[in-house]
Structure formats: structure tokens, C-alpha cells
Amino acid sequence: MGPFTVLYILVFIIGMPGNLLSVWIFIHSPKACKSFSVYLLNLLLADLLLLLALPFKILKDAGAAPWSLMVFHCQASAVVIYISLYASIVFLAFIIIDRYLQDSHSLCSLRLQQVGFARLLSLVVWSLVLLIMVPNMVLPVQHVQVL
């Protein structure tokens, strides 16, 4: 796991300032009322979730995590990594579809490019991803013995 641990550390070191800069830009820029910006903001949220869970994975993979942190990683942070992974894939697909519809100028795409619909679609995606993944966090609640 050594090369992956180094790779995860690099992703965290480069990704956290980049995502914080993106958050700052979204907060301080004039609000763009486009579905594209809604999907980008949700993609940013998914990336931040991944970056917040990454230190636990780094410690576990490096062998520096105590037993309780390893249990927390299995029950919570690993699930958050998968939540952010699935959400990122879906929001990247929405961005691709939105850009295609923007270029094709088809009349049936008008509903799909409304900001309200994009927000509703984003809420549905987060709800479904959480509905699918949160049971993985809740089910293993029994006490785990230290090996």
C-alpha cells in the first residue's frame, strides 16, 4: 500500500487547497443561475467529502491508525469515500449532458436546463446515494473486539 499512501497524500495536499479555492470563488462570485453551476457546486461538495475522508484512509493504509480509528474508517469514512465517488460520477454525467444540450439547442432540453430542475435532480441524487450507502454505516454497530 506504500505507493497508494503516497498518492493519497499528494491528492490530499493538492486537492484541499484547490477545492478551498473553488469554494471561495463560488462564495465570492456573482451567482450564476444556470444548471451547470448547480451541478458544479454539487461536484465540489462531493470532492470535499472525499478529501475530508481521505486522512482516515491514509492513516489506515500507512499502519499508523489505532484500532478504534480503523473501525471508524470501515464504518464511516470508507462509506463516505464511496458516497462521494458515486455522486461525482453522476454529477459529471449531468455536466456532460447539460453541455451537450447547450450545444444541441433542442427544444425538449429546456426543462432539463432549468435551475430549479437541476436543484431537484441534485437533491434526488444525494438522497438516493445516501439511501443506498448509509445502511453500510448503520449495520455494523456491534462492538468490535481488538485483535
N, C-alpha and C positions, 0 to 999 in steps of 0.2 A: 504493500500500500504506500510505500515511500514516495514514488513519483506522483501518485494521485494526491497525496497530502500536500506536496509542494505545489501542485497545480491548483488545489483548492485554496491554498494560502494566497497564491497570486491572483486568483479570481476574486477573493475577498478584498485584497489590498487595492486592486484596480477597480473593482465593481462598486465598492461602497462610496468612494468619492464621486464616481461617475453618476451613480443613482442619486446621491445627495445633491449634486449639481442639477440634475434633471428635476428633482423636487423643487429646488429653489427657482428654477426657470419657470416651472408650471405655476408656482405661487406668485411670482412677481411679473409674469407676462399677462397681457390682456387676455381675458378668457375667450378662446376661440369656440364658437358654437357650431362645432362640426362633430359628426360621429367619429371621425378619425381621431380627434383629440380625446374623446371618451375612451376609445379602445387603447390609445397610447397610455393614458393615465392608469388604466387597469393593468396593462402590461408592466408599467413601472411598479405598481403595487405588488404584482406577482414576483417581480425581480427583487424587490426589497424583502419580501417574505423569505425568499431563497437565501439572500445574503444574511438575514438575521438567524437563520437556522444553520448556516454553514460553520460557524465556530464550534458548535457542538459536534458536528461530523469530523471536523479537523482534529479536535481533541481525542475523539474516539479512535479515529484511524491512526493517530500518532501514538496511541497507547498511553496517553497522559491523563486520561479521564478516570476519575474514581468510579466505583461500581454504580453508585446512585446516578451519576451523570450518564453512564452507559444505558441504564434503564430508561432515563428520561429521553435519551436520544431515540431509543427504539419505540417508545410510546408516543412521543410528541414531535421532536424536531425532524425525524425521518419522514413522518407523515406530512409535516409542513413542507418539506422539500418536494414531495410528490404532488401536493396541492398546488404549489407554485409552478411545478413543471407542467401539469395538465392545464392550468389556467393560462400559462404563457403560450402553449401550443394553440389553444382555442383563440386567444386574443390576437396572435399573429395571423391566424387564418382569417379572422374578422377584418384585420387591417388589409390583408391581400384582397379579400372580397370587396371591401369598401373602395380600394384604389381601382380595382377592375371596373366596378360600377361607375366610378367617377369618370373613367376613360371611355366607357361604352355609351354613356348618355342614354341609357334605355329608360323608358317611362315607368316600367314596373319597378325600378330600383329606387324610386323616390321615397317610398315608405322605409326601406332599409337604411336610408341615409339620414333619417331624421334623428336629432339628438335625443329626444325622448325615447324613441325606439332603441337606440344604442344603449341608453342607460338601463332600460328594462331588460334588454338582452344580456347586458353585463351582470345585472342582478340575478338573472336566471342562471347564468354560467357559474357564478360564485356559489349560489345556493346548491346547484347540482354537484359541484365539485366537493363542497363541504358535506353534503348529504352522503356522498359516496365514500369519502375518506375519514370523516370524524368517527364512525364506528371503529375504525382501526385504532383510534386513540382511546376510546372508551372501553372496549372489550377487555384488554389485558390489564385489569385493575387489581388483580390479586397480588399479594405480596410476593416478591421475587427474592429467593434466597441467594445470598452471596456465595459464589463458587470458590 
